[in-house]
Amino acid sequence: MSSASSSSPPRAETSAALPTSDAVTAPITIRTLAKWRREDVKFAALTCYDATTARWLERAGVPVLLVGDTAAEVILGHPATLHAPLEFMITLTAAVKRGGPSRFVMADMPFLSYGADEAEGIRNAGRFMTEGHADAVKLEVDRRHAALVEKMGLAGIPVVAHIGSRPQHTRLRGGYWSAGKTAETARDLLEDARILEEAGAAMLLVEACPAEVAEEIVARSALPVIGCGAGPACHGQVVVLQDLLGLTDWQPAFATPAARIGDAIVQAASTWCARVAGGDLGPHPYSMSDEQLAAFRRSIGS
């Protein structure tokens, strides 16, 4: 996924009803998502990068948290997702799992952590599972990566195959793009989905493609399909949390803000600045006894 922090375009056991307390804390597993797929239950997913936010998203009943390489943009301030370090992503994944232990946590494998060497990719994916406590890893792939997906599955690593627009490949295209807009590329996308499913992918994530193409992928696949700007047919929908909260200056059309937290932060920080300037800090909570205060002043000759 890509984030709207740059100026470029794209990038639990619950239902549509408000979650019950049991739904908020019930563990979400790959089996849960497969069951929802069979029952055509739609589910939400959001990116998440820290334990505190994960705790609140768990309480909200969000079943799937994606520790996206969008952290390079929204956390580190880089212009693209390519700049997410492997160690950093593993650390963030573990933090999110600690904050939302009952949520299904997907870890984005960053640029070049799996593309240069298959054995290295499997070892790095294993680190996300053991050190990061991830429930699955997400790879930006196409049919040419089928062997890698299969080997990760054989190693016991659930893979979410991210197809369609792949932000880690933007340098090859000179920017972000939407996938499957011609008959030929749409067929290619269907074929990528089919081959990666046969290779053992546990889920599919489709980014930035026409709704009709995603609908065909959903119809032809037995896997849960998460969409990111891929239309309403997908079982899950994911957006960058900062886009949803109104923390970015530009949002993709499929990530309409549900709140204006950025404005609230500006207001709160401005209020704090005014309070500090005016000495309005409220009652001070720490004090000395009269006896100790007198002794302190004698000791410094005051």
Secondary structure, DSSP 4 states (H G I P E B T S, - for coil): ---TTSSS-------SSPPPHHHHHSPP-HHHHHHHHHTT--EEEEE--SHHHHHHHHHHT--EEEE-TTHHHHTT--SSGGG--HHHHHHHHHHHHHHSTTSEEEEEPPTTSSSS-HHHHHHHHHHHHHTS--SEEEEE--GGGHHHHHHHHHTT--EEEEEES-GGGHHHHTS------SHHHHHHHHHHHHHHHHTT-SEEEEES--HHHHHHHHHH-SS-EEEESS-TTSSEEEE-HHHHTT-SS---TT---S--HHHHHHHHHHHHHHHHHTT---S------HHHHHHHHHHTT-
